[in-house]
Amino acid sequence: MISVIQRVSQARVVVDGLTIGEIGAGLLVLVCAERGDTEAQADKLLAKILKLRIFSDDAGKMNRSVQDMEGGLLLVSQFTLAADTTGGNRPSFTNAAEPLEGRRLYDYLVAQARAAHPVVQTGEFAADMKLHLVNDGPVTIPLTVR
């Protein structure tokens, strides 16, 4: 699975003019299931997200996780993370999981996140979403698990 993690002071997802997911300080996670991904990759990705130490401690050092600081998680599906641009200027998305499998793995990741963390919000799979965020730092980290 592929993800891009952004440390945010706030973030929200809007669909058709309505806010459907919103967090304060925490992580906005864009996530994409690739062909061949399984629940094992989703579990590994979630474990890494929850333990990733990218929040400042009292000394100003990145030494705290989203769990340590009890921050929010905003999980947003984004198949375009699987873009292949090696063949020209128009991206190919053939590496992304088929839509039904992508949705299944995204829903699985969300369910596991909700079981493990108290503040989990989401986007809407396959919707035209507008993301509003304040990237804190900025801190943006690509994370891929195989």
PyMOL commands that place a pseudoatom at each C-alpha (Angstrom):
pseudoatom trace, name=CA, resn=MET, resi=1, chain=A, elem=C, hetatm=0, pos=[0.000, 0.000, 0.000]
pseudoatom trace, name=CA, resn=ILE, resi=2, chain=A, elem=C, hetatm=0, pos=[1.104, 3.515, -0.725]
pseudoatom trace, name=CA, resn=SER, resi=3, chain=A, elem=C, hetatm=0, pos=[0.451, 6.495, 1.504]
pseudoatom trace, name=CA, resn=VAL, resi=4, chain=A, elem=C, hetatm=0, pos=[1.393, 10.113, 1.929]
pseudoatom trace, name=CA, resn=ILE, resi=5, chain=A, elem=C, hetatm=0, pos=[1.274, 11.272, 5.530]
pseudoatom trace, name=CA, resn=GLN, resi=6, chain=A, elem=C, hetatm=0, pos=[0.930, 14.934, 6.380]
pseudoatom trace, name=CA, resn=ARG, resi=7, chain=A, elem=C, hetatm=0, pos=[1.256, 16.292, 9.894]
pseudoatom trace, name=CA, resn=VAL, resi=8, chain=A, elem=C, hetatm=0, pos=[-1.538, 18.842, 10.199]
pseudoatom trace, name=CA, resn=SER, resi=9, chain=A, elem=C, hetatm=0, pos=[-2.820, 21.337, 12.719]
pseudoatom trace, name=CA, resn=GLN, resi=10, chain=A, elem=C, hetatm=0, pos=[-6.251, 20.862, 11.115]
pseudoatom trace, name=CA, resn=ALA, resi=11, chain=A, elem=C, hetatm=0, pos=[-7.767, 19.128, 8.093]
pseudoatom trace, name=CA, resn=ARG, resi=12, chain=A, elem=C, hetatm=0, pos=[-11.170, 18.444, 6.627]
pseudoatom trace, name=CA, resn=VAL, resi=13, chain=A, elem=C, hetatm=0, pos=[-12.752, 16.707, 3.641]
pseudoatom trace, name=CA, resn=VAL, resi=14, chain=A, elem=C, hetatm=0, pos=[-15.647, 18.282, 1.771]
pseudoatom trace, name=CA, resn=VAL, resi=15, chain=A, elem=C, hetatm=0, pos=[-17.956, 16.421, -0.625]
pseudoatom trace, name=CA, resn=ASP, resi=16, chain=A, elem=C, hetatm=0, pos=[-20.716, 18.287, -2.467]
pseudoatom trace, name=CA, resn=GLY, resi=17, chain=A, elem=C, hetatm=0, pos=[-20.208, 21.302, -0.208]
pseudoatom trace, name=CA, resn=LEU, resi=18, chain=A, elem=C, hetatm=0, pos=[-20.586, 19.304, 3.032]
pseudoatom trace, name=CA, resn=THR, resi=19, chain=A, elem=C, hetatm=0, pos=[-17.770, 18.538, 5.466]
pseudoatom trace, name=CA, resn=ILE, resi=20, chain=A, elem=C, hetatm=0, pos=[-17.745, 14.762, 5.908]
pseudoatom trace, name=CA, resn=GLY, resi=21, chain=A, elem=C, hetatm=0, pos=[-14.540, 14.341, 7.913]
pseudoatom trace, name=CA, resn=GLU, resi=22, chain=A, elem=C, hetatm=0, pos=[-12.582, 16.771, 10.068]
pseudoatom trace, name=CA, resn=ILE, resi=23, chain=A, elem=C, hetatm=0, pos=[-9.731, 16.654, 12.585]
pseudoatom trace, name=CA, resn=GLY, resi=24, chain=A, elem=C, hetatm=0, pos=[-7.673, 19.099, 14.594]
pseudoatom trace, name=CA, resn=ALA, resi=25, chain=A, elem=C, hetatm=0, pos=[-3.995, 18.345, 15.154]
pseudoatom trace, name=CA, resn=GLY, resi=26, chain=A, elem=C, hetatm=0, pos=[-2.998, 14.951, 13.810]
pseudoatom trace, name=CA, resn=LEU, resi=27, chain=A, elem=C, hetatm=0, pos=[-2.314, 13.172, 10.549]
pseudoatom trace, name=CA, resn=LEU, resi=28, chain=A, elem=C, hetatm=0, pos=[-3.945, 13.457, 7.164]
pseudoatom trace, name=CA, resn=VAL, resi=29, chain=A, elem=C, hetatm=0, pos=[-3.207, 10.163, 5.439]
pseudoatom trace, name=CA, resn=LEU, resi=30, chain=A, elem=C, hetatm=0, pos=[-3.758, 9.754, 1.707]
pseudoatom trace, name=CA, resn=VAL, resi=31, chain=A, elem=C, hetatm=0, pos=[-3.838, 6.031, 0.993]
pseudoatom trace, name=CA, resn=CYS, resi=32, chain=A, elem=C, hetatm=0, pos=[-3.869, 3.808, -2.088]
pseudoatom trace, name=CA, resn=ALA, resi=33, chain=A, elem=C, hetatm=0, pos=[-4.194, 0.049, -2.357]
pseudoatom trace, name=CA, resn=GLU, resi=34, chain=A, elem=C, hetatm=0, pos=[-2.167, -1.466, -5.174]
pseudoatom trace, name=CA, resn=ARG, resi=35, chain=A, elem=C, hetatm=0, pos=[-2.787, -4.659, -7.107]
pseudoatom trace, name=CA, resn=GLY, resi=36, chain=A, elem=C, hetatm=0, pos=[-1.895, -7.628, -4.951]
pseudoatom trace, name=CA, resn=ASP, resi=37, chain=A, elem=C, hetatm=0, pos=[-2.169, -5.795, -1.640]
pseudoatom trace, name=CA, resn=THR, resi=38, chain=A, elem=C, hetatm=0, pos=[-3.795, -7.652, 1.255]
pseudoatom trace, name=CA, resn=GLU, resi=39, chain=A, elem=C, hetatm=0, pos=[-4.959, -6.999, 4.785]
pseudoatom trace, name=CA, resn=ALA, resi=40, chain=A, elem=C, hetatm=0, pos=[-1.377, -7.745, 5.918]
pseudoatom trace, name=CA, resn=GLN, resi=41, chain=A, elem=C, hetatm=0, pos=[-0.142, -4.630, 4.085]
pseudoatom trace, name=CA, resn=ALA, resi=42, chain=A, elem=C, hetatm=0, pos=[-2.992, -2.565, 5.555]
pseudoatom trace, name=CA, resn=ASP, resi=43, chain=A, elem=C, hetatm=0, pos=[-2.134, -3.790, 9.066]
pseudoatom trace, name=CA, resn=LYS, resi=44, chain=A, elem=C, hetatm=0, pos=[1.550, -3.004, 8.547]
pseudoatom trace, name=CA, resn=LEU, resi=45, chain=A, elem=C, hetatm=0, pos=[0.733, 0.456, 7.184]
pseudoatom trace, name=CA, resn=LEU, resi=46, chain=A, elem=C, hetatm=0, pos=[-1.562, 1.267, 10.106]
pseudoatom trace, name=CA, resn=ALA, resi=47, chain=A, elem=C, hetatm=0, pos=[1.019, 0.122, 12.652]
pseudoatom trace, name=CA, resn=LYS, resi=48, chain=A, elem=C, hetatm=0, pos=[3.612, 2.386, 11.054]
pseudoatom trace, name=CA, resn=ILE, resi=49, chain=A, elem=C, hetatm=0, pos=[1.215, 5.365, 10.881]
pseudoatom trace, name=CA, resn=LEU, resi=50, chain=A, elem=C, hetatm=0, pos=[0.239, 5.060, 14.542]
pseudoatom trace, name=CA, resn=LYS, resi=51, chain=A, elem=C, hetatm=0, pos=[3.837, 4.745, 15.769]
pseudoatom trace, name=CA, resn=LEU, resi=52, chain=A, elem=C, hetatm=0, pos=[5.550, 7.212, 13.399]
pseudoatom trace, name=CA, resn=ARG, resi=53, chain=A, elem=C, hetatm=0, pos=[7.286, 9.763, 15.636]
pseudoatom trace, name=CA, resn=ILE, resi=54, chain=A, elem=C, hetatm=0, pos=[6.802, 13.037, 13.781]
pseudoatom trace, name=CA, resn=PHE, resi=55, chain=A, elem=C, hetatm=0, pos=[5.314, 15.246, 16.495]
pseudoatom trace, name=CA, resn=SER, resi=56, chain=A, elem=C, hetatm=0, pos=[7.492, 17.419, 18.689]
pseudoatom trace, name=CA, resn=ASP, resi=57, chain=A, elem=C, hetatm=0, pos=[8.245, 16.552, 22.289]
pseudoatom trace, name=CA, resn=ASP, resi=58, chain=A, elem=C, hetatm=0, pos=[8.877, 19.152, 25.003]
pseudoatom trace, name=CA, resn=ALA, resi=59, chain=A, elem=C, hetatm=0, pos=[12.420, 19.663, 23.693]
pseudoatom trace, name=CA, resn=GLY, resi=60, chain=A, elem=C, hetatm=0, pos=[11.129, 20.419, 20.177]
pseudoatom trace, name=CA, resn=LYS, resi=61, chain=A, elem=C, hetatm=0, pos=[12.431, 17.131, 18.774]
pseudoatom trace, name=CA, resn=MET, resi=62, chain=A, elem=C, hetatm=0, pos=[10.243, 14.919, 16.566]
pseudoatom trace, name=CA, resn=ASN, resi=63, chain=A, elem=C, hetatm=0, pos=[9.802, 12.176, 19.116]
pseudoatom trace, name=CA, resn=ARG, resi=64, chain=A, elem=C, hetatm=0, pos=[6.053, 11.676, 19.602]
pseudoatom trace, name=CA, resn=SER, resi=65, chain=A, elem=C, hetatm=0, pos=[3.518, 9.656, 17.612]
pseudoatom trace, name=CA, resn=VAL, resi=66, chain=A, elem=C, hetatm=0, pos=[-0.093, 10.505, 16.820]
pseudoatom trace, name=CA, resn=GLN, resi=67, chain=A, elem=C, hetatm=0, pos=[-1.022, 8.032, 19.556]
pseudoatom trace, name=CA, resn=ASP, resi=68, chain=A, elem=C, hetatm=0, pos=[1.289, 9.727, 22.064]
pseudoatom trace, name=CA, resn=MET, resi=69, chain=A, elem=C, hetatm=0, pos=[-0.317, 13.100, 21.442]
pseudoatom trace, name=CA, resn=GLU, resi=70, chain=A, elem=C, hetatm=0, pos=[-3.844, 11.689, 21.050]
pseudoatom trace, name=CA, resn=GLY, resi=71, chain=A, elem=C, hetatm=0, pos=[-4.213, 13.407, 17.694]
pseudoatom trace, name=CA, resn=GLY, resi=72, chain=A, elem=C, hetatm=0, pos=[-6.709, 12.751, 14.954]
pseudoatom trace, name=CA, resn=LEU, resi=73, chain=A, elem=C, hetatm=0, pos=[-6.384, 10.562, 11.882]
pseudoatom trace, name=CA, resn=LEU, resi=74, chain=A, elem=C, hetatm=0, pos=[-8.067, 11.612, 8.658]
pseudoatom trace, name=CA, resn=LEU, resi=75, chain=A, elem=C, hetatm=0, pos=[-7.871, 8.700, 6.192]
pseudoatom trace, name=CA, resn=VAL, resi=76, chain=A, elem=C, hetatm=0, pos=[-8.561, 9.580, 2.565]
pseudoatom trace, name=CA, resn=SER, resi=77, chain=A, elem=C, hetatm=0, pos=[-8.477, 7.131, -0.350]
pseudoatom trace, name=CA, resn=GLN, resi=78, chain=A, elem=C, hetatm=0, pos=[-6.437, 8.372, -3.304]
pseudoatom trace, name=CA, resn=PHE, resi=79, chain=A, elem=C, hetatm=0, pos=[-5.829, 5.934, -6.162]
pseudoatom trace, name=CA, resn=THR, resi=80, chain=A, elem=C, hetatm=0, pos=[-3.664, 8.491, -7.978]
pseudoatom trace, name=CA, resn=LEU, resi=81, chain=A, elem=C, hetatm=0, pos=[-0.798, 7.657, -5.606]
pseudoatom trace, name=CA, resn=ALA, resi=82, chain=A, elem=C, hetatm=0, pos=[-0.271, 4.596, -7.818]
pseudoatom trace, name=CA, resn=ALA, resi=83, chain=A, elem=C, hetatm=0, pos=[0.398, 6.791, -10.868]
pseudoatom trace, name=CA, resn=ASP, resi=84, chain=A, elem=C, hetatm=0, pos=[3.036, 5.544, -13.297]
pseudoatom trace, name=CA, resn=THR, resi=85, chain=A, elem=C, hetatm=0, pos=[4.493, 8.378, -15.357]
pseudoatom trace, name=CA, resn=THR, resi=86, chain=A, elem=C, hetatm=0, pos=[7.382, 6.476, -16.942]
pseudoatom trace, name=CA, resn=GLY, resi=87, chain=A, elem=C, hetatm=0, pos=[5.547, 6.002, -20.248]
pseudoatom trace, name=CA, resn=GLY, resi=88, chain=A, elem=C, hetatm=0, pos=[4.890, 9.632, -21.087]
pseudoatom trace, name=CA, resn=ASN, resi=89, chain=A, elem=C, hetatm=0, pos=[3.048, 12.644, -19.810]
pseudoatom trace, name=CA, resn=ARG, resi=90, chain=A, elem=C, hetatm=0, pos=[-0.301, 11.021, -19.111]
pseudoatom trace, name=CA, resn=PRO, resi=91, chain=A, elem=C, hetatm=0, pos=[-0.216, 8.936, -15.917]
pseudoatom trace, name=CA, resn=SER, resi=92, chain=A, elem=C, hetatm=0, pos=[-1.267, 5.303, -15.943]
pseudoatom trace, name=CA, resn=PHE, resi=93, chain=A, elem=C, hetatm=0, pos=[-3.085, 3.951, -12.920]
pseudoatom trace, name=CA, resn=THR, resi=94, chain=A, elem=C, hetatm=0, pos=[-2.876, 0.241, -13.752]
pseudoatom trace, name=CA, resn=ASN, resi=95, chain=A, elem=C, hetatm=0, pos=[-0.887, -0.407, -10.563]
pseudoatom trace, name=CA, resn=ALA, resi=96, chain=A, elem=C, hetatm=0, pos=[-3.849, 0.676, -8.412]
pseudoatom trace, name=CA, resn=ALA, resi=97, chain=A, elem=C, hetatm=0, pos=[-6.096, -2.067, -7.079]
pseudoatom trace, name=CA, resn=GLU, resi=98, chain=A, elem=C, hetatm=0, pos=[-9.354, -2.625, -8.924]
pseudoatom trace, name=CA, resn=PRO, resi=99, chain=A, elem=C, hetatm=0, pos=[-12.065, -0.365, -7.444]
pseudoatom trace, name=CA, resn=LEU, resi=100, chain=A, elem=C, hetatm=0, pos=[-13.911, -3.113, -5.522]
pseudoatom trace, name=CA, resn=GLU, resi=101, chain=A, elem=C, hetatm=0, pos=[-10.679, -4.431, -4.010]
pseudoatom trace, name=CA, resn=GLY, resi=102, chain=A, elem=C, hetatm=0, pos=[-9.416, -0.913, -3.322]
pseudoatom trace, name=CA, resn=ARG, resi=103, chain=A, elem=C, hetatm=0, pos=[-12.633, -0.081, -1.468]
pseudoatom trace, name=CA, resn=ARG, resi=104, chain=A, elem=C, hetatm=0, pos=[-12.487, -3.331, 0.498]
pseudoatom trace, name=CA, resn=LEU, resi=105, chain=A, elem=C, hetatm=0, pos=[-8.907, -2.662, 1.637]
pseudoatom trace, name=CA, resn=TYR, resi=106, chain=A, elem=C, hetatm=0, pos=[-9.642, 0.995, 2.405]
pseudoatom trace, name=CA, resn=ASP, resi=107, chain=A, elem=C, hetatm=0, pos=[-12.696, 0.007, 4.484]
pseudoatom trace, name=CA, resn=TYR, resi=108, chain=A, elem=C, hetatm=0, pos=[-10.584, -2.629, 6.251]
pseudoatom trace, name=CA, resn=LEU, resi=109, chain=A, elem=C, hetatm=0, pos=[-7.884, -0.045, 7.052]
pseudoatom trace, name=CA, resn=VAL, resi=110, chain=A, elem=C, hetatm=0, pos=[-10.518, 2.373, 8.410]
pseudoatom trace, name=CA, resn=ALA, resi=111, chain=A, elem=C, hetatm=0, pos=[-12.106, -0.338, 10.585]
pseudoatom trace, name=CA, resn=GLN, resi=112, chain=A, elem=C, hetatm=0, pos=[-8.721, -1.365, 11.982]
pseudoatom trace, name=CA, resn=ALA, resi=113, chain=A, elem=C, hetatm=0, pos=[-7.800, 2.270, 12.629]
pseudoatom trace, name=CA, resn=ARG, resi=114, chain=A, elem=C, hetatm=0, pos=[-11.075, 2.879, 14.494]
pseudoatom trace, name=CA, resn=ALA, resi=115, chain=A, elem=C, hetatm=0, pos=[-10.437, -0.192, 16.636]
pseudoatom trace, name=CA, resn=ALA, resi=116, chain=A, elem=C, hetatm=0, pos=[-6.921, 1.022, 17.507]
pseudoatom trace, name=CA, resn=HIS, resi=117, chain=A, elem=C, hetatm=0, pos=[-7.239, 4.810, 17.758]
pseudoatom trace, name=CA, resn=PRO, resi=118, chain=A, elem=C, hetatm=0, pos=[-9.906, 7.042, 19.333]
pseudoatom trace, name=CA, resn=VAL, resi=119, chain=A, elem=C, hetatm=0, pos=[-10.148, 9.791, 16.685]
pseudoatom trace, name=CA, resn=VAL, resi=120, chain=A, elem=C, hetatm=0, pos=[-10.542, 8.546, 13.101]
pseudoatom trace, name=CA, resn=GLN, resi=121, chain=A, elem=C, hetatm=0, pos=[-12.319, 10.453, 10.356]
pseudoatom trace, name=CA, resn=THR, resi=122, chain=A, elem=C, hetatm=0, pos=[-12.501, 9.616, 6.652]
pseudoatom trace, name=CA, resn=GLY, resi=123, chain=A, elem=C, hetatm=0, pos=[-13.115, 10.849, 3.188]
pseudoatom trace, name=CA, resn=GLU, resi=124, chain=A, elem=C, hetatm=0, pos=[-15.545, 9.101, 0.834]
pseudoatom trace, name=CA, resn=PHE, resi=125, chain=A, elem=C, hetatm=0, pos=[-14.170, 6.380, -1.425]
pseudoatom trace, name=CA, resn=ALA, resi=126, chain=A, elem=C, hetatm=0, pos=[-14.312, 7.322, -5.129]
pseudoatom trace, name=CA, resn=ALA, resi=127, chain=A, elem=C, hetatm=0, pos=[-15.963, 10.700, -4.446]
pseudoatom trace, name=CA, resn=ASP, resi=128, chain=A, elem=C, hetatm=0, pos=[-14.852, 14.055, -5.806]
pseudoatom trace, name=CA, resn=MET, resi=129, chain=A, elem=C, hetatm=0, pos=[-13.369, 15.389, -2.580]
pseudoatom trace, name=CA, resn=LYS, resi=130, chain=A, elem=C, hetatm=0, pos=[-11.960, 18.767, -1.638]
pseudoatom trace, name=CA, resn=LEU, resi=131, chain=A, elem=C, hetatm=0, pos=[-9.281, 18.641, 1.060]
pseudoatom trace, name=CA, resn=HIS, resi=132, chain=A, elem=C, hetatm=0, pos=[-8.595, 21.619, 3.262]
pseudoatom trace, name=CA, resn=LEU, resi=133, chain=A, elem=C, hetatm=0, pos=[-5.544, 21.349, 5.468]
pseudoatom trace, name=CA, resn=VAL, resi=134, chain=A, elem=C, hetatm=0, pos=[-2.936, 23.262, 7.352]
pseudoatom trace, name=CA, resn=ASN, resi=135, chain=A, elem=C, hetatm=0, pos=[0.274, 21.264, 6.986]
pseudoatom trace, name=CA, resn=ASP, resi=136, chain=A, elem=C, hetatm=0, pos=[2.220, 21.665, 10.222]
pseudoatom trace, name=CA, resn=GLY, resi=137, chain=A, elem=C, hetatm=0, pos=[5.946, 22.160, 9.681]
pseudoatom trace, name=CA, resn=PRO, resi=138, chain=A, elem=C, hetatm=0, pos=[5.441, 21.335, 6.853]
pseudoatom trace, name=CA, resn=VAL, resi=139, chain=A, elem=C, hetatm=0, pos=[5.936, 17.633, 7.482]
pseudoatom trace, name=CA, resn=THR, resi=140, chain=A, elem=C, hetatm=0, pos=[4.992, 15.354, 4.595]
pseudoatom trace, name=CA, resn=ILE, resi=141, chain=A, elem=C, hetatm=0, pos=[6.216, 11.757, 4.448]
pseudoatom trace, name=CA, resn=PRO, resi=142, chain=A, elem=C, hetatm=0, pos=[5.650, 9.185, 1.701]
pseudoatom trace, name=CA, resn=LEU, resi=143, chain=A, elem=C, hetatm=0, pos=[5.248, 5.688, 3.131]
pseudoatom trace, name=CA, resn=THR, resi=144, chain=A, elem=C, hetatm=0, pos=[4.956, 2.460, 1.165]
pseudoatom trace, name=CA, resn=VAL, resi=145, chain=A, elem=C, hetatm=0, pos=[4.601, -1.002, 2.671]
pseudoatom trace, name=CA, resn=ARG, resi=146, chain=A, elem=C, hetatm=0, pos=[5.011, -4.238, 0.808]
for i in range(1, 146): cmd.bond("trace and resi %d" % i, "trace and resi %d" % (i + 1))
show_as sticks, trace
zoom trace
